[in-house]
Amino acid sequence: MWTRPCSPPGCGHPPGEPGYRKEWEALTLAIKQVITQGLAHHGTTFRNYQDADGHMGDNSRYLQVYHRKGMPCLRCGTLLKQIKVSGRGSVYCPHCQK
């Protein structure tokens, strides 16, 4: 969601409002880009995962907000915050992801 950017609890326009479809299409494209990046880097691992060809997953080096609570946003420099969304922790930039 940082890539797009939108806030963790939800993105912008409610269904049916102008801009809703365009916003979700942009979010869908961003999700596809993040998944493609993860696959190109053999997955995201923090321990010892290897893919079927024996490559270590090193996509964790390219994460923008995950595990970065309290660190500066790579886009604007604002300190990243963490909130709970549906019982799970979600790190976000309070400036970029309004």
N, CA, C and O atoms as a printed pandas DataFrame, in Angstrom:
     atom_number atom_name residue_name chain_id  residue_number  x_coord  y_coord  z_coord
0              1         N          MET        A               1    0.815   -1.192    0.000
1              2        CA          MET        A               1    0.000    0.000    0.000
2              3         C          MET        A               1    0.860    1.259    0.000
3              4         O          MET        A               1    0.403    2.317   -0.434
4              5         N          TRP        A               2    2.103    1.160    0.482
5              6        CA          TRP        A               2    2.996    2.316    0.458
6              7         C          TRP        A               2    3.304    2.702   -0.980
7              8         O          TRP        A               2    3.431    3.886   -1.293
8              9         N          THR        A               3    3.427    1.708   -1.861
9             10        CA          THR        A               3    3.760    1.958   -3.255
10            11         C          THR        A               3    2.700    2.812   -3.938
11            12         O          THR        A               3    3.024    3.639   -4.792
12            13         N          ARG        A               4    1.436    2.617   -3.569
13            14        CA          ARG        A               4    0.337    3.268   -4.278
14            15         C          ARG        A               4    0.246    4.756   -4.021
15            16         O          ARG        A               4    0.194    5.397   -5.070
16            17         N          PRO        A               5    0.212    5.451   -2.966
17            18        CA          PRO        A               5    0.039    5.102   -1.561
18            19         C          PRO        A               5   -1.409    5.298   -1.086
19            20         O          PRO        A               5   -2.113    6.192   -1.555
20            21         N          CYS        A               6   -1.829    4.462   -0.167
21            22        CA          CYS        A               6   -3.117    4.643    0.492
22            23         C          CYS        A               6   -2.965    4.176    1.936
23            24         O          CYS        A               6   -1.990    3.506    2.276
24            25         N          SER        A               7   -3.924    4.528    2.777
25            26        CA          SER        A               7   -3.802    4.220    4.204
26            27         C          SER        A               7   -4.114    2.747    4.469
27            28         O          SER        A               7   -4.892    2.140    3.733
28            29         N          PRO        A               8   -3.517    2.167    5.511
29            30        CA          PRO        A               8   -3.755    0.754    5.810
30            31         C          PRO        A               8   -5.214    0.361    6.035
31            32         O          PRO        A               8   -5.626   -0.691    5.546
32            33         N          PRO        A               9   -6.029    1.166    6.762
33            34        CA          PRO        A               9   -7.408    0.716    6.968
34            35         C          PRO        A               9   -8.237    0.664    5.695
35            36         O          PRO        A               9   -9.204   -0.095    5.630
36            37         N          GLY        A              10   -7.892    1.436    4.693
37            38        CA          GLY        A              10   -8.649    1.415    3.447
38            39         C          GLY        A              10   -8.206    2.525    2.530
39            40         O          GLY        A              10   -7.628    3.521    2.967
40            41         N          CYS        A              11   -8.477    2.349    1.282
41            42        CA          CYS        A              11   -8.062    3.335    0.285
42            43         C          CYS        A              11   -9.236    4.188   -0.144
43            44         O          CYS        A              11  -10.268    3.678   -0.581
44            45         N          GLY        A              12   -9.070    5.471   -0.016
45            46        CA          GLY        A              12   -9.901    6.517   -0.591
46            47         C          GLY        A              12  -11.378    6.358   -0.750
47            48         O          GLY        A              12  -12.109    6.258    0.235
48            49         N          HIS        A              13  -11.828    6.332   -1.979
49            50        CA          HIS        A              13  -13.239    6.433   -2.329
50            51         C          HIS        A              13  -14.028    5.159   -2.023
51            52         O          HIS        A              13  -13.569    4.058   -2.326
52            53         N          PRO        A              14  -15.222    5.303   -1.419
53            54        CA          PRO        A              14  -16.100    4.137   -1.236
54            55         C          PRO        A              14  -16.633    3.655   -2.590
55            56         O          PRO        A              14  -16.675    4.431   -3.545
56            57         N          PRO        A              15  -17.038    2.384   -2.683
57            58        CA          PRO        A              15  -17.594    1.870   -3.941
58            59         C          PRO        A              15  -18.726    2.751   -4.458
59            60         O          PRO        A              15  -19.580    3.203   -3.695
60            61         N          GLY        A              16  -18.716    2.983   -5.752
61            62        CA          GLY        A              16  -19.769    3.769   -6.381
62            63         C          GLY        A              16  -19.438    5.244   -6.514
63            64         O          GLY        A              16  -20.047    5.930   -7.335
64            65         N          GLU        A              17  -18.501    5.751   -5.741
65            66        CA          GLU        A              17  -18.136    7.166   -5.840
66            67         C          GLU        A              17  -17.192    7.382   -7.011
67            68         O          GLU        A              17  -16.466    6.469   -7.403
68            69         N          PRO        A              18  -17.199    8.597   -7.577
69            70        CA          PRO        A              18  -16.255    8.889   -8.664
70            71         C          PRO        A              18  -14.819    8.668   -8.186
71            72         O          PRO        A              18  -14.460    9.040   -7.068
72            73         N          GLY        A              19  -14.030    8.077   -9.024
73            74        CA          GLY        A              19  -12.630    7.830   -8.677
74            75         C          GLY        A              19  -12.363    6.460   -8.095
75            76         O          GLY        A              19  -11.213    6.025   -8.030
76            77         N          TYR        A              20  -13.427    5.764   -7.666
77            78        CA          TYR        A              20  -13.258    4.449   -7.023
78            79         C          TYR        A              20  -12.572    3.455   -7.953
79            80         O          TYR        A              20  -11.569    2.845   -7.583
80            81         N          ARG        A              21  -13.108    3.294   -9.147
81            82        CA          ARG        A              21  -12.563    2.299  -10.081
82            83         C          ARG        A              21  -11.113    2.627  -10.449
83            84         O          ARG        A              21  -10.261    1.739  -10.461
84            85         N          LYS        A              22  -10.837    3.881  -10.743
85            86        CA          LYS        A              22   -9.479    4.297  -11.114
86            87         C          LYS        A              22   -8.506    4.029   -9.964
87            88         O          LYS        A              22   -7.388    3.563  -10.187
88            89         N          GLU        A              23   -8.931    4.323   -8.751
89            90        CA          GLU        A              23   -8.093    4.112   -7.566
90            91         C          GLU        A              23   -7.770    2.625   -7.373
91            92         O          GLU        A              23   -6.623    2.265   -7.107
92            93         N          TRP        A              24   -8.781    1.770   -7.509
93            94        CA          TRP        A              24   -8.556    0.335   -7.328
94            95         C          TRP        A              24   -7.750   -0.273   -8.469
95            96         O          TRP        A              24   -6.999   -1.225   -8.257
96            97         N          GLU        A              25   -7.899    0.266   -9.676
97            98        CA          GLU        A              25   -7.067   -0.204  -10.785
98            99         C          GLU        A              25   -5.596    0.127  -10.524
99           100         O          GLU        A              25   -4.715   -0.692  -10.789
100          101         N          ALA        A              26   -5.333    1.331  -10.003
101          102        CA          ALA        A              26   -3.958    1.729   -9.673
102          103         C          ALA        A              26   -3.399    0.859   -8.550
103          104         O          ALA        A              26   -2.233    0.467   -8.592
104          105         N          LEU        A              27   -4.220    0.556   -7.548
105          106        CA          LEU        A              27   -3.779   -0.301   -6.451
106          107         C          LEU        A              27   -3.490   -1.716   -6.960
107          108         O          LEU        A              27   -2.507   -2.334   -6.550
108          109         N          THR        A              28   -4.337   -2.224   -7.845
109          110        CA          THR        A              28   -4.127   -3.557   -8.427
110          111         C          THR        A              28   -2.807   -3.602   -9.187
111          112         O          THR        A              28   -2.062   -4.576   -9.069
112          113         N          LEU        A              29   -2.508   -2.574   -9.957
113          114        CA          LEU        A              29   -1.246   -2.502  -10.689
114          115         C          LEU        A              29   -0.057   -2.485   -9.721
115          116         O          LEU        A              29    0.939   -3.170   -9.954
116          117         N          ALA        A              30   -0.155   -1.711   -8.642
117          118        CA          ALA        A              30    0.921   -1.641   -7.650
118          119         C          ALA        A              30    1.146   -3.005   -6.989
119          120         O          ALA        A              30    2.288   -3.403   -6.761
120          121         N          ILE        A              31    0.064   -3.716   -6.682
121          122        CA          ILE        A              31    0.177   -5.051   -6.071
122          123         C          ILE        A              31    0.898   -6.001   -7.031
123          124         O          ILE        A              31    1.769   -6.765   -6.615
124          125         N          LYS        A              32    0.536   -5.951   -8.304
125          126        CA          LYS        A              32    1.193   -6.805   -9.292
126          127         C          LYS        A              32    2.680   -6.487   -9.397
127          128         O          LYS        A              32    3.499   -7.394   -9.540
128          129         N          GLN        A              33    3.034   -5.210   -9.328
129          130        CA          GLN        A              33    4.442   -4.809   -9.391
130          131         C          GLN        A              33    5.218   -5.324   -8.187
131          132         O          GLN        A              33    6.353   -5.780   -8.331
132          133         N          VAL        A              34    4.623   -5.257   -7.006
133          134        CA          VAL        A              34    5.283   -5.733   -5.785
134          135         C          VAL        A              34    5.463   -7.254   -5.837
135          136         O          VAL        A              34    6.508   -7.768   -5.440
136          137         N          ILE        A              35    4.453   -7.970   -6.323
137          138        CA          ILE        A              35    4.560   -9.430   -6.440
138          139         C          ILE        A              35    5.642   -9.800   -7.457
139          140         O          ILE        A              35    6.432  -10.712   -7.217
140          141         N          THR        A              36    5.680   -9.100   -8.583
141          142        CA          THR        A              36    6.705   -9.355   -9.599
142          143         C          THR        A              36    8.100   -9.118   -9.030
143          144         O          THR        A              36    9.018   -9.900   -9.279
144          145         N          GLN        A              37    8.256   -8.043   -8.268
145          146        CA          GLN        A              37    9.539   -7.750   -7.626
146          147         C          GLN        A              37    9.932   -8.875   -6.674
147          148         O          GLN        A              37   11.082   -9.314   -6.673
148          149         N          GLY        A              38    8.989   -9.341   -5.871
149          150        CA          GLY        A              38    9.257  -10.423   -4.926
150          151         C          GLY        A              38    9.695  -11.696   -5.630
151          152         O          GLY        A              38   10.617  -12.375   -5.179
152          153         N          LEU        A              39    9.031  -12.020   -6.738
153          154        CA          LEU        A              39    9.403  -13.211   -7.497
154          155         C          LEU        A              39   10.791  -13.058   -8.129
155          156         O          LEU        A              39   11.568  -14.012   -8.166
156          157         N          ALA        A              40   11.093  -11.866   -8.619
157          158        CA          ALA        A              40   12.400  -11.620   -9.234
158          159         C          ALA        A              40   13.537  -11.782   -8.231
159          160         O          ALA        A              40   14.655  -12.148   -8.594
160          161         N          HIS        A              41   13.234  -11.503   -6.953
161          162        CA          HIS        A              41   14.251  -11.615   -5.902
162          163         C          HIS        A              41   14.107  -12.914   -5.102
163          164         O          HIS        A              41   14.607  -13.017   -3.982
164          165         N          HIS        A              42   13.424  -13.897   -5.680
165          166        CA          HIS        A              42   13.308  -15.245   -5.108
166          167         C          HIS        A              42   12.550  -15.275   -3.782
167          168         O          HIS        A              42   12.799  -16.151   -2.953
168          169         N          GLY        A              43   11.640  -14.343   -3.571
169          170        CA          GLY        A              43   10.800  -14.356   -2.374
170          171         C          GLY        A              43   11.373  -13.527   -1.242
171          172         O          GLY        A              43   12.504  -13.044   -1.302
172          173         N          THR        A              44   10.564  -13.377   -0.214
173          174        CA          THR        A              44   10.963  -12.600    0.956
174          175         C          THR        A              44   11.144  -13.560    2.118
175          176         O          THR        A              44   10.213  -14.273    2.492
176          177         N          THR        A              45   12.321  -13.579    2.682
177          178        CA          THR        A              45   12.593  -14.446    3.816
178          179         C          THR        A              45   13.431  -13.712    4.842
179          180         O          THR        A              45   14.236  -12.849    4.493
180          181         N          PHE        A              46   13.247  -14.048    6.084
181          182        CA          PHE        A              46   14.039  -13.450    7.157
182          183         C          PHE        A              46   14.891  -14.506    7.843
183          184         O          PHE        A              46   15.558  -14.223    8.838
184          185         N          ARG        A              47   14.867  -15.712    7.316
185          186        CA          ARG        A              47   15.654  -16.791    7.921
186          187         C          ARG        A              47   16.459  -17.510    6.850
187          188         O          ARG        A              47   17.461  -16.983    6.367
188          189         N          ASN        A              48   16.022  -18.727    6.470
189          190        CA          ASN        A              48   16.845  -19.524    5.573
190          191         C          ASN        A              48   16.059  -20.163    4.424
191          192         O          ASN        A              48   16.412  -21.251    3.969
192          193         N          TYR        A              49   14.998  -19.501    3.952
193          194        CA          TYR        A              49   14.197  -20.041    2.854
194          195         C          TYR        A              49   15.011  -20.085    1.562
195          196         O          TYR        A              49   15.741  -19.145    1.246
196          197         N          GLN        A              50   14.880  -21.178    0.824
197          198        CA          GLN        A              50   15.443  -21.288   -0.519
198          199         C          GLN        A              50   14.334  -21.710   -1.464
199          200         O          GLN        A              50   13.464  -22.500   -1.099
200          201         N          ASP        A              51   14.366  -21.175   -2.697
201          202        CA          ASP        A              51   13.361  -21.598   -3.668
202          203         C          ASP        A              51   13.757  -22.949   -4.268
203          204         O          ASP        A              51   14.767  -23.529   -3.869
204          205         N          ALA        A              52   12.982  -23.446   -5.208
205          206        CA          ALA        A              52   13.218  -24.779   -5.776
206          207         C          ALA        A              52   14.571  -24.906   -6.466
207          208         O          ALA        A              52   15.095  -26.010   -6.610
208          209         N          ASP        A              53   15.142  -23.770   -6.897
209          210        CA          ASP        A              53   16.451  -23.794   -7.554
210          211         C          ASP        A              53   17.603  -23.544   -6.579
211          212         O          ASP        A              53   18.758  -23.445   -6.991
212          213         N          GLY        A              54   17.283  -23.442   -5.277
213          214        CA          GLY        A              54   18.319  -23.235   -4.271
214          215         C          GLY        A              54   18.695  -21.784   -4.026
215          216         O          GLY        A              54   19.634  -21.516   -3.276
216          217         N          HIS        A              55   17.976  -20.826   -4.647
217          218        CA          HIS        A              55   18.255  -19.408   -4.419
218          219         C          HIS        A              55   17.663  -18.954   -3.088
219          220         O          HIS        A              55   16.531  -19.301   -2.751
220          221         N          MET        A              56   18.430  -18.184   -2.345
221          222        CA          MET        A              56   17.921  -17.592   -1.108
222          223         C          MET        A              56   17.003  -16.425   -1.476
223          224         O          MET        A              56   17.312  -15.641   -2.373
224          225         N          GLY        A              57   15.884  -16.318   -0.781
225          226        CA          GLY        A              57   14.993  -15.184   -0.998
226          227         C          GLY        A              57   15.613  -13.926   -0.417
227          228         O          GLY        A              57   15.898  -13.873    0.779
228          229         N          ASP        A              58   15.827  -12.907   -1.253
229          230        CA          ASP        A              58   16.442  -11.680   -0.744
230          231         C          ASP        A              58   15.584  -10.441   -0.976
231          232         O          ASP        A              58   16.092   -9.320   -0.947
232          233         N          ASN        A              59   14.281  -10.637   -1.208
233          234        CA          ASN        A              59   13.404   -9.489   -1.425
234          235         C          ASN        A              59   13.261   -8.620   -0.172
235          236         O          ASN        A              59   12.850   -7.464   -0.278
236          237         N          SER        A              60   13.585   -9.143    0.997
237          238        CA          SER        A              60   13.473   -8.342    2.228
238          239         C          SER        A              60   14.351   -7.092    2.161
239          240         O          SER        A              60   14.074   -6.114    2.854
240          241         N          ARG        A              61   15.391   -7.104    1.352
241          242        CA          ARG        A              61   16.258   -5.925    1.190
242          243         C          ARG        A              61   15.549   -4.795    0.455
243          244         O          ARG        A              61   16.008   -3.653    0.492
244          245         N          TYR        A              62   14.433   -5.096   -0.214
245          246        CA          TYR        A              62   13.739   -4.113   -1.036
246          247         C          TYR        A              62   12.420   -3.641   -0.428
247          248         O          TYR        A              62   11.698   -2.865   -1.054
248          249         N          LEU        A              63   12.097   -4.095    0.775
249          250        CA          LEU        A              63   10.838   -3.708    1.412
250          251         C          LEU        A              63   10.901   -2.240    1.825
251          252         O          LEU        A              63   11.928   -1.768    2.313
252          253         N          GLN        A              64    9.801   -1.528    1.627
253          254        CA          GLN        A              64    9.773   -0.084    1.865
254          255         C          GLN        A              64    9.325    0.297    3.278
255          256         O          GLN        A              64    9.796    1.296    3.821
256          257         N          VAL        A              65    8.417   -0.487    3.882
257          258        CA          VAL        A              65    7.922   -0.148    5.219
258          259         C          VAL        A              65    7.919   -1.324    6.189
259          260         O          VAL        A              65    7.991   -1.113    7.400
260          261         N          TYR        A              66    7.837   -2.545    5.695
261          262        CA          TYR        A              66    7.762   -3.723    6.562
262          263         C          TYR        A              66    8.985   -3.789    7.478
263          264         O          TYR        A              66   10.119   -3.674    7.012
264          265         N          HIS        A              67    8.754   -3.975    8.780
265          266        CA          HIS        A              67    9.810   -4.048    9.800
266          267         C          HIS        A              67   10.591   -2.740    9.927
267          268         O          HIS        A              67   11.745   -2.754   10.356
268          269         N          ARG        A              68    9.974   -1.598    9.558
269          270        CA          ARG        A              68   10.685   -0.326    9.608
270          271         C          ARG        A              68    9.997    0.674   10.534
271          272         O          ARG        A              68   10.228    1.876   10.397
272          273         N          LYS        A              69    9.169    0.229   11.461
273          274        CA          LYS        A              69    8.477    1.120   12.399
274          275         C          LYS        A              69    9.495    2.028   13.087
275          276         O          LYS        A              69   10.526    1.567   13.577
276          277         N          GLY        A              70    9.186    3.331   13.116
277          278        CA          GLY        A              70   10.045    4.304   13.775
278          279         C          GLY        A              70   11.192    4.814   12.919
279          280         O          GLY        A              70   11.921    5.714   13.336
280          281         N          MET        A              71   11.361    4.259   11.741
281          282        CA          MET        A              71   12.408    4.706   10.824
282          283         C          MET        A              71   11.819    5.724    9.852
283          284         O          MET        A              71   10.599    5.779    9.696
284          285         N          PRO        A              72   12.649    6.528    9.198
285          286        CA          PRO        A              72   12.117    7.519    8.260
286          287         C          PRO        A              72   11.562    6.886    6.987
287          288         O          PRO        A              72   12.107    5.913    6.467
288          289         N          CYS        A              73   10.475    7.459    6.506
289          290        CA          CYS        A              73    9.881    7.048    5.239
290          291         C          CYS        A              73   10.899    7.300    4.129
291          292         O          CYS        A              73   11.544    8.348    4.100
292          293         N          LEU        A              74   11.041    6.350    3.230
293          294        CA          LEU        A              74   11.997    6.488    2.136
294          295         C          LEU        A              74   11.549    7.523    1.108
295          296         O          LEU        A              74   12.356    7.973    0.295
296          297         N          ARG        A              75   10.278    7.903    1.135
297          298        CA          ARG        A              75    9.750    8.884    0.192
298          299         C          ARG        A              75    9.814   10.302    0.753
299          300         O          ARG        A              75   10.235   11.222    0.051
300          301         N          CYS        A              76    9.397   10.495    2.026
301          302        CA          CYS        A              76    9.270   11.862    2.549
302          303         C          CYS        A              76   10.065   12.130    3.828
303          304         O          CYS        A              76   10.224   13.288    4.214
304          305         N          GLY        A              77   10.563   11.094    4.489
305          306        CA          GLY        A              77   11.361   11.273    5.699
306          307         C          GLY        A              77   10.572   11.260    7.002
307          308         O          GLY        A              77   11.172   11.260    8.077
308          309         N          THR        A              78    9.242   11.248    6.933
309          310        CA          THR        A              78    8.408   11.178    8.134
310          311         C          THR        A              78    8.628    9.824    8.812
311          312         O          THR        A              78    8.786    8.806    8.137
312          313         N          LEU        A              79    8.636    9.814   10.150
313          314        CA          LEU        A              79    8.820    8.555   10.858
314          315         C          LEU        A              79    7.628    7.629   10.634
315          316         O          LEU        A              79    6.475    8.044   10.748
316          317         N          LEU        A              80    7.924    6.372   10.315
317          318        CA          LEU        A              80    6.883    5.382   10.066
318          319         C          LEU        A              80    6.222    4.963   11.373
319          320         O          LEU        A              80    6.888    4.851   12.402
320          321         N          LYS        A              81    4.917    4.733   11.331
321          322        CA          LYS        A              81    4.150    4.316   12.504
322          323         C          LYS        A              81    3.563    2.937   12.264
323          324         O          LYS        A              81    3.500    2.453   11.134
324          325         N          GLN        A              82    3.130    2.312   13.365
325          326        CA          GLN        A              82    2.487    1.006   13.264
326          327         C          GLN        A              82    1.128    1.069   13.932
327          328         O          GLN        A              82    0.984    1.628   15.019
328          329         N          ILE        A              83    0.123    0.487   13.271
329          330        CA          ILE        A              83   -1.225    0.368   13.830
330          331         C          ILE        A              83   -1.668   -1.080   13.660
331          332         O          ILE        A              83   -1.038   -1.860   12.947
332          333         N          LYS        A              84   -2.766   -1.422   14.329
333          334        CA          LYS        A              84   -3.359   -2.748   14.148
334          335         C          LYS        A              84   -4.528   -2.629   13.194
335          336         O          LYS        A              84   -5.387   -1.761   13.343
336          337         N          VAL        A              85   -4.548   -3.521   12.203
337          338        CA          VAL        A              85   -5.654   -3.608   11.240
338          339         C          VAL        A              85   -6.106   -5.060   11.254
339          340         O          VAL        A              85   -5.360   -5.960   10.868
340          341         N          SER        A              86   -7.338   -5.279   11.705
341          342        CA          SER        A              86   -7.886   -6.635   11.816
342          343         C          SER        A              86   -6.968   -7.538   12.644
343          344         O          SER        A              86   -6.768   -8.707   12.313
344          345         N          GLY        A              87   -6.415   -6.980   13.722
345          346        CA          GLY        A              87   -5.591   -7.764   14.640
346          347         C          GLY        A              87   -4.149   -7.953   14.204
347          348         O          GLY        A              87   -3.375   -8.599   14.912
348          349         N          ARG        A              88   -3.769   -7.406   13.055
349          350        CA          ARG        A              88   -2.399   -7.557   12.547
350          351         C          ARG        A              88   -1.708   -6.207   12.521
351          352         O          ARG        A              88   -2.343   -5.182   12.275
352          353         N          GLY        A              89   -0.413   -6.206   12.775
353          354        CA          GLY        A              89    0.348   -4.971   12.728
354          355         C          GLY        A              89    0.554   -4.509   11.299
355          356         O          GLY        A              89    0.819   -5.318   10.409
356          357         N          SER        A              90    0.433   -3.214   11.079
357          358        CA          SER        A              90    0.640   -2.640    9.754
358          359         C          SER        A              90    1.457   -1.360    9.911
359          360         O          SER        A              90    1.032   -0.427   10.593
360          361         N          VAL        A              91    2.628   -1.317    9.280
361          362        CA          VAL        A              91    3.490   -0.140    9.332
362          363         C          VAL        A              91    3.139    0.744    8.136
363          364         O          VAL        A              91    2.910    0.249    7.032
364          365         N          TYR        A              92    3.099    2.063    8.371
365          366        CA          TYR        A              92    2.722    2.990    7.315
366          367         C          TYR        A              92    3.345    4.350    7.547
367          368         O          TYR        A              92    3.850    4.635    8.633
368          369         N          CYS        A              93    3.310    5.187    6.526
369          370        CA          CYS        A              93    3.779    6.564    6.633
370          371         C          CYS        A              93    2.561    7.462    6.840
371          372         O          CYS        A              93    1.690    7.526    5.972
372          373         N          PRO        A              94    2.486    8.161    7.984
373          374        CA          PRO        A              94    1.314    9.014    8.234
374          375         C          PRO        A              94    1.223   10.217    7.292
375          376         O          PRO        A              94    0.163   10.834    7.186
376          377         N          HIS        A              95    2.298   10.553    6.621
377          378        CA          HIS        A              95    2.257   11.666    5.675
378          379         C          HIS        A              95    1.858   11.194    4.273
379          380         O          HIS        A              95    0.944   11.757    3.671
380          381         N          CYS        A              96    2.522   10.182    3.757
381          382        CA          CYS        A              96    2.259    9.706    2.397
382          383         C          CYS        A              96    0.967    8.898    2.289
383          384         O          CYS        A              96    0.328    8.900    1.237
384          385         N          GLN        A              97    0.579    8.214    3.349
385          386        CA          GLN        A              97   -0.574    7.309    3.299
386          387         C          GLN        A              97   -1.742    7.860    4.103
387          388         O          GLN        A              97   -2.212    7.209    5.036
388          389         N          LYS        A              98   -2.208    9.034    3.758
389          390        CA          LYS        A              98   -3.327    9.655    4.471
390          391         C          LYS        A              98   -4.629    8.998    4.131
391          392         O          LYS        A              98   -5.675    9.397    4.643
